[in-house]
Amino acid sequence: MASKTIKKANLKYLMTASDDFVAQIEPGEDVNVECDIAYNGSVVSSFDVKLTNKDFKYPYFNPMTGPIEVKGAKAGQMLRVKIKEIELDDFGLTGLMPHSGLFQEWIFERQSEFCNFKPVRVSDGFIHWDEKRKIPTAPMVGVIGVAPAFGSILSIDNGDHGGNIDVQELGPGATVYLPVNVDGGYLYLGDCHARQGDGEVSGVGAVDIGARVTISVEVEDRPKRMDWPRFEDETHIGTIGLGRTIEEAMRISCRELIYWMADEYGFSEPDAYTLLSSILEGRATQVMNPKTTYVCKVRKDFIK
């Protein structure tokens, strides 16, 4: 049971160290973070709502709860964020929007209605897609990150600070490693999904949903060659690369994984690189944000 709840009030659309902290947490403390649905807060809170393009004001997507101060966190260190539980609302939303997704204008030029949203009911561990289909939920946190070292970054964007990374592995049981760029950490969370397909190809194609995320955060020394977010779960370690192209993002992610294997698992870099050619698991988790996300991961039992 979490000892503290951080309410989804005063939601933010920028990751920045210029914001006042909304809460302070102690290292190791279980906290429950309320996260709003990704679309303009309360605009899409009902199954009866009829949505058009005018209801959405760019760039006000992915409202975030934060920044959260992690007591004792200093610039140059690392946050070890354990995601313990995600409790989902019963209202989810997915769909199509113009200027978004894998095909963008190519598909929308062939449709009379640019904005096509689909509300879904989420209950008992399932997404009730239609009368014939119910799909098991796979809860995840889409936006998780910290303030950048300088300036501000929109909640729809991403980078080495984290942000809108949309990685399906970041669900219950996962641990996310994030760099600390500014004293206090300035941790933000938001954009939870009941489920997301690889690529999130239609742009807003995940089942976006409000949620309550239970986390605990530890402050640790940052590995010398950790330049991008990392994650770990019961079976795998993984790295998260972000770039303008899939190839760029994959290179970043794979390089980060080679460094991790060399620095902490006893491999030489050539040996790690060669082994990954046979055992690497990788994919683009989303291709529709300002920068693509590519995950590279490896089974722990293969590298111990």
N, C-alpha and C positions, 0 to 999 in steps of 0.2 A: 504494500500500500504506500503510495507516494505521500510524503509528508507535506508537500506544498503543491498548489495549483497556480499556474501562471495563466491568467485569463487572456482571451483573444480580444483585448481592448486596445485602442490606439494602434491599429495595425499599420505596418510599414510597407513601403514599396521600394525602398533603397536600403542596401547594406552599407552602413557608414558608421564611423566612430564619432560622428557629430551628434548622433541621437543620445538622449538620456536613457539610461538603463531602465527597463520595465520591471526587473526583478534581479535579485542577487541569489546565487546558489552556492552551497558549499561543495567542494570536491567529494564525490561519493554519495551525495544526497539524491534520493529518488524524488523526481519532480514530475508533475503532470502538466504538459504544455498543450493548451487548447489551440487548434489550428483551424482557420476558416477555409471554406471552399475557395477554389482558385479564382473565381470570376467576380471581381468587384464586391466582395463581401455579400451583403444581404440581397443583392439583385436576383440571385438564383436560389432562393431558399425554399421554394415550393414546387410541387409537381404540377401545379396549375399555371405556372408562369409561362407566358408566351414571349419569346426572345427574338429580337432583331439586332442587326449590326449597331443600331443607335444606342443599345443598352450597354455597350462595351466601349470604354474610353481608354485607348492606348496611351500610356503603357501601364494602366492600372490593373494588372493581372498578378496573381500569386501574392495576395496579401500575407505578410509574415508576422509572426509573434516574435517580439524581440526589440532591441537587443537585450540579451540576458548576460549579466556579469557573472563570470566564474571566478570566485574568490581566489586570489593568489596567482592567477594566470598572468604570465609576463610575455611580452613580445619576444619571439624567438623560440618559445616553447610549443607544445602541441596539446590539443584537446582530444581526449579519448572518450567519445560519446557512445555510450551503450544504449541501443534502442531496445527497451524491455517489453513494451506492449503498445499496440495501436488499437484504440477503440473507435470504430467507425460510426458516423451518422447513418440514418436510413435513406438519405436522399443523395443520389449521385447524378452526375451530368457528364455527357460526352457529346461529340459532334464535329462539325466542320465550320471553319471560318475562312474568309478570304485572306489571301496573302500569308497563308500558314500551311504547314504540312509538306509532304514530299513532292506533290505535283503542283501546288499553288495555282497559278493562273490557268494552267493547262486544263485542269478539271473544272474550275469554276466558270470558264467561258462556255462550258457545255451545260450549265445548269441555270435555270431561271431564278432560283432562290439561292443567294450566296450564303445565307446563314441557316444551318440545319443542325439543331440541337436535339439531343435525345435524353430526357430524364429517365433514370432507372431507380428502382427500389433495391436497397441493399439490406439484407437481413439474414440471420441464421447462417452466416458464413457464405452467402451466395449473392451474386448480382443477378437479379431477375430481369433478363434482357428483353424477353417477350414471352408470349404464352407457351412457346415451345422450348425455350432455352433458359437455363440458369447456369451461371458460370461461377466456379469457386472464387472467392476473394483471395487476393494476394496483397495484403496491405503494405504500403511503402510510404516513405517520406520523399517527396520530389524535390523540395527546396530545403537544403541544410547547408549552413556556411557561417562564415565569420566576416567581420568588417575587413575590407582590404587595407593594405598599409597606407595608401593615400587615396583621398577622394571618396567617391560613392559609386556603387554599381547597382543597376536596377535589379529587381527581384525576378525579372524574366531572363536575365543574363547569367553568365557563369564564368568561372575562371579558376585560378589556383587557390582562391579563397573558398571554393565550393560554389554555393548558390543554386541555380536552377539546373541541377545535374541529372535528375530523373533516372536514377539507378534502381532497378527492381530489387537488388540485393539488400537495399537499405530498409529492411523491415524488422519485425521482432526477432531478436537473437543476434542481430548484426552489431558490430562495433565500427564506428566511423572515426577516422583520424583526420583532424583538421589542423592546419598551421595557426598559430597565434601571431597575428600581425601587430596588434595593439594591446597594451596592458588591459586586462579584464576580459579579453576574449571576444566580446561582442557577438554572441551566438544568436543566430536566427533560425527559425523553422517555419515551414508552411507547405502548401501545395501537396497535400496528401492524396494518394490514389488508392481506390479499392482494388484496382488492377491496372496494369499497363503492358501493352505488347511491345516487343522490340521495335525501336525506331520511332514509336509514337507517331505513326506515319500520317495520320490525318491532321496533325497539328495540335488539336485539342482532343486527341484520340484516347487518352487515358480516361478511366472513370474517376473524375475529380470528385472529392468528397471532403466534408468537414470531419475532423477527427480530434481525439485526445491522445497525445503521444507521451508515454512514460519513458523518461530517460534518466540516466545518471552520467555525470561527467567527471573525469579525472584529468589532472594536469600532469603532463610528463615531459621529459626532455625530448626535443624534436630530433629525429635521426638526421645526421649531417646532410644526407642526400635526398631527403624528402622534400620535393618541390611541389607536389600535387596531392590531392586527397587520396587516402587509402581506406580500405575496409577489410574486415575479417569476420568470418562466421565460423560455425562449428567445423566445417569441412574445408574451407578455402581461405586463402589470402588473395586480395585483389587490389588493383590500382585503377585510378580514374583519370583519363586524359581528355582534354577539351581542346578542340581546334576548329578552324574554319572548314576543313575537309575531314572526311572519315580517315584518310591516310595520315594526316597530321595528328589527329587525336589518337589514333592507334600507336603511332610512333612514340608519342609522349607517354602513353600508358604502359607500353611494353618496356620502354627504357626505365621507367620508374620501378617496374616489377623486377627487372634485372638487378637494379641497384639494391632493392630490398633483399633479394635472394643472396646477393654477394655480401652485403653488410651484416645480415643477421642469420643466415642459414649456412654459411661456410663455403659457398660456391665461389669460384673465380668467375669473372664476368663472361669470358668465352664459354665456360661450362654451363652457366645459367642460360645464356643465349641459345646454345645448342640444344639443351634439354627442352627449352620452351618450344622449339620447333616441333617436338613430338607430343607435348602434353598441354600446351597453352589452350585455355578456353577464352575466347574473345568475341565481342559483338558490339555494334553500335546500339546503345540503349535509347538514344533519341537523336533525330536528325533535323529537328525543326526549331530549335532555339538559336539564338545568335551564333553559338558555337556547338558543334556536335559533341556528344559524349561517347567515348569508347572505353569499355571495361576490358581489362586483361586480368585473368585470375588463374590460379593453379591450386590443385588439391594439396592439402598439407601432407597427406601420407606419401606423396611422391617426392617431397623435398626434405623431409626430416632425416 
